[in-house]
Amino acid sequence: MEESSFNSYDLSDLSRSIYKSGGINLSITTDFEKMRISALTKAAEISPLVTEVTIGPRSPKQKEKSKINQELSPDTKEMFNLLEDKLGEDLRYTLILKKYENELKETSENLVKNLIENMVTTYSETMKKYVKKHNEECKRKLLDLRAKKLQMAKLLRDNDNVLVLEKAKLDEKQCEMINQQTLDNMNRMLEEQKKAAIVDSHLKISMHYNEISNVANSEPLANEILEKYIQSINTVIANINSLMTLCKTGPITDKEVKQSQVLAANLENLKNKFLDEVEKFKEEIRFKKQKEQELLLEKQKEEQVKQKQLEEKQAQELKAAEVAKIQQAVLDQAKRAQSMFYSEKNYTYYMELRDFLDKYENSYKDLLQDNNCKKFRFDCQKAVNTPVNALSSVSGVHMRDKFDKLSKLLKGERVQVLDTFVTATQHPQGLPYCTALLAKKIVRQGDLLVSSNPDAAFPLAAVTVALWSQFPEFGKLLEAYFHRFCPYLVPMLLPQKEGQTDKEFYISRGYTYNDEDVVEKQDKFLRRMSGIFRLRCAMWITSTPRFLNVSNPNGMGFSWRWLASFINLKPEPDISATLLHDFFIVCGAQFLKLYGKQCVKIIKLLSTEYLSILQNIDEGGPKTRLEVFLQNVIKSGHIEPPSGILPPNIW
C-alpha cells in the first residue's frame, strides 16, 4: 500500500476557491455595495442642478482649457510641458509602485491561505450566527413587505390607483431578488464550510495512514499484523478519496460531512488496534526467543558431551576396521577373476536410502499439488537458493551468516530473505519440503557449479557438513540425492538388465537426455560426474566449525569405505580413471597424512595391477592423467593439497 494511492486534495485549492468566491471577504463586498449606493444617491440629488456636460472633450471646462492654451505665452507653454514631463515621471513611479503592490498582493494571498487554515475551525460558528441573523432579517423584511402590500391593497381599493399597484409589484420583485441573492450566498458559504470539514477529515486520515506506514516499514514483524487490517484501511481510503472527488465535482450534503468524520474516527481506531497488536507481538517474540535460547543452550551442552564421547569411540573403531578392510581389499583385488558391479552391502544401503527418499518426497506431495501454496513454495525456494547461490570462501563471517540462515530455516524459525520473511512451519509440510529442497540444491551445485569451478566445492562442503552435524535427517537426504544423481558414489556400476532399454540403462548410470531425447555426450557426462564427486570428496576432508564443537559426521573413514568398494569393482573406460584421479586430487593429501603407509600401498597397487587391467579397455585422457599422477606420487612421496581448500579455523 503506497501513499500515492491517495487522491490527495490540495487544501490551497479549497482556500483559493473560498477566497475567490467571497465567502470570507463578506464585509468587503458589503462596503463596496454601500459605497455604490451612496454615489448613486448623491448623483440623484444634484442631477436637477446640472444642465451641462461636466466631463469629456465636450465639457465647458475642456473647451475653456483649450482656449486658454491658445492664449498662453511660449514661456508659459514651456512650463506646462515641464509639468507634463513631471507628471510622466510620476506616472512611471506610479507604475513601479503598482508592480510592488502586485507582489505584495501575492505575498498577502499566501498569508491569507495560512489564515484560512486557522479560520476553518471557527468558521462554522460564525456562519451559523450569520445565517441566523440573515434569517431574522429576511423574516422582518417579509413582514414589512406584507404590511406594505396590505397598505397598498387598501390604497388600491380606496383610490383605484394603478401606479400604486405597479410600485408594489416592483418592490415585491426586488425583495424576492434580494432574498434569492442572500439565500444563494448562504448556500454557497455552507457548501464551502462542508468542503472544509471533509478536507479536515482527509488530513486526519492522511496522518493516521502515514503513522501506520512508518510503523510497518520500521518493524518487519508488523507486516503480518497489517494484513488483518489492510482491507479495512483500503476501504476507508477509497471512501475518503470518493468524498474528495465529490468536493471538486458536485454538491456536498451533511451526510457526506458526517461520513468523512466517521471514516477519520474508524481509521484512528484501526491505527490504535494495529499499534497495540504490534507491541504485544514484539513482546511475545522476545519472550519466546529468550526461552528457546535457554533451552537450546542446555540441550546443546548435553548433546555435545555425549556426541563427543560417542564419536571418539566410533572413530577409533572405524579407523581400525577400515584399515583392516582396505588392506584385505588390496590383497584380494589381484585374485579376483570375476567382475563385480556392486557389493551386496552397498547395494542394500543404496536401496534403503532410495526408499527413504521416495517416502520423504511423498510426505510433502500435497504441498506441491496445492495451487494456493504457490507463493509459499516460491518463498521457500528463495530461502534456500539465495544463501546457497551467494556462498563463497570470502570470509568466515560470510559463511557463518549463510549457515545461520539455512539452520534457522531447517529449525522452522523465521528467516528474512531480501524483502521477504519465510517460516517453514507455516505449512504442516513446509519443513520437510525445505529440508529436501536444500539437500537437492546442494547436490545440484556439484553438477552446475563445481563442474566448472572446482574451488567452489570447499565453502559449500563446509556449510553442508556443519548442517549435517546439526540435522541428521538432512544428511541422510543429502546422501540419497548424491546416490540418485551420481550412482558411482554408492559405488555401483549397474549392468544393463534383460529387457531394459538403452535410455533406462543410461539413466541408471547417471546420464541425462535432452528435449529431443538424445543422450548427453561423454565429455559433458564426465564433467558433471566429476563436479558432483569432487563436492562429495570435499565433504569427506572438511572439518566442522569451531562454534559447533562436533566432528564431521561423514569424514575420512567414509572415503576409505568408498575407495575400498570402488577398486573392487570392474574398471570401466573413462569414468573409473576420472573418479580415482579426482579422489586423490581432492582427498589425497589428507589421505596420505592420515593413513601413511597404507595409502602408499594402495597407490602402488593402483599404478600396477589396476592400471594394467584398465590398459586393456581404456586409452583415453582420463587414464593417462591418472597414470601420470600416480607415478609422480610414487617418485615424490608427496601429494599437494587441493586448490581452493579453506584455511584451517576459517570459522
Summary of the structure (lengths in Angstrom):
residues: 651
radius of gyration: 48.5
end to end distance: 42.1
largest distance: 155.2
contacts: 1820
relative contact order: 0.05
helix: 79%
strand: 2%
